Amino acid sequence: MAKSAHITSTEAVTALRSALLQFAEDASHGVTSLSMEARRAIDWVEQDRTFYWPREMRKASDRLAEARLELQRCELTISGEDRRACYQEKKLLEKAKRRLELTEQRMAAVKRWKFEIRKAVEDFDVQLAKLLRYLENDVPVAGAELQRMAAALDAYTQTFRQPADDRSASSRTSESAEIPAPEGNQ
């Protein structure tokens, strides 16, 4: 048993098409923004951090040398009985050693991250390229298909509206034709 569709408007299909095309445009801008942000991350690791940590390592080495000199000076000026002396200098020396170790660790991390972030961004770019290809190729095809569907539905609704209008006009005409004529004129 076939049921007929009761279609009165194709606005939903047209609105879907408009929304799809707007989404494609917005997503395309988003893809561009994401790609630029990924490049900024690479630049930060490869340029900013690559120069920052060696500079900090030189500063830490200088501080370590200064702390050693201060400790030596302090040890030369005190007597052997004063064990608590030079406590502050020893603390500064340990702090300088820890800072130098930290800078060495960070430099090694930057070297490792240079490779890892570049690979991650390349993988990300591959996925973005797939999305961009979809947005540039498949979405316009889908938009055209939705437009074709809307036109077909409009044509469908027009064909069923006109016969209904024609039927109501012809039924009005047939009703007036069926009115019996007065008996005296026969």
FENNOR-V132985 format. One record per run of one state. SS is the DSSP state (H for helix, E for strand, - for the rest). FROM is the first residue (numbers start at 1). TO is the last residue. Records with the same first field share a line. If there is no record, write none. Layout:
SS=FROM-TO / FROM-TO
This chain:
-=1-10 / 78-86 / 178-182 / 186-186
H=11-77 / 87-177 / 183-185
